[in-house]
């Protein structure tokens, strides 16, 4: 069993690098692959869909993981989720793709699925672990866009189109799309770093470490169970 943990930013990967001793084995552009052991890899992707897509392709070609866990931070659409809360995606969808003129669903890349769903077995596993470890994890949709959610008008449009969305990130659906070509399951476990809207950048800067560490605690628990530790 091989698990690859992907995060976009140095701050998001920092708790994993602190906990796991790793050695860089490959690097290109913003992508860095670090080996912890034969079963576990830490991967820095860089920010955004293009970096995430390239990283997922290189990773699947070079490492061939059995499971990808995307982690880091998310801006939340729900004020009921406290900063530092953890969200586990049940599905992946783009919030900035529009080919509706050709009768595709909003968010659907032409000739690709409208959404990518997380395997129920892994969702049940995360739920079981979170209950046993008393970790606070919300389950729902995290949408993906090449925009940080600080524009109020854009945020309102996304809320209308995806009323059940709990969060937004800039990488996960791109990783899921590429991983689908390889039939590799993907989990997306992220900490709430801000609430989408005008003050999101300032809140993110103040909370990125808290959110990253909270996500790390859940991901570490999942990794330990999956790898039998």
Secondary structure, DSSP 8 states (H G I E B T S, - for coil): --EEEEESSHHHHHHHHHHS--EEEEEETTEEEEEEETTEEEEE--SSHHHHHHHHHHHHHHT--SEEEEEEEEEES-TTS-TT-EEEEEEEEESS---GGGT--TT--TTS-S-EE--HHHHHHHHHHHHHTT--EEEEEEEE-SS-S--HHHHHHHHHHSTTEEEEESSHHHHHHHHHHTT-EEEEEEEEEEESSTTHHHHHHHHHHHHHHHHHHHHHHHHHHHTT-
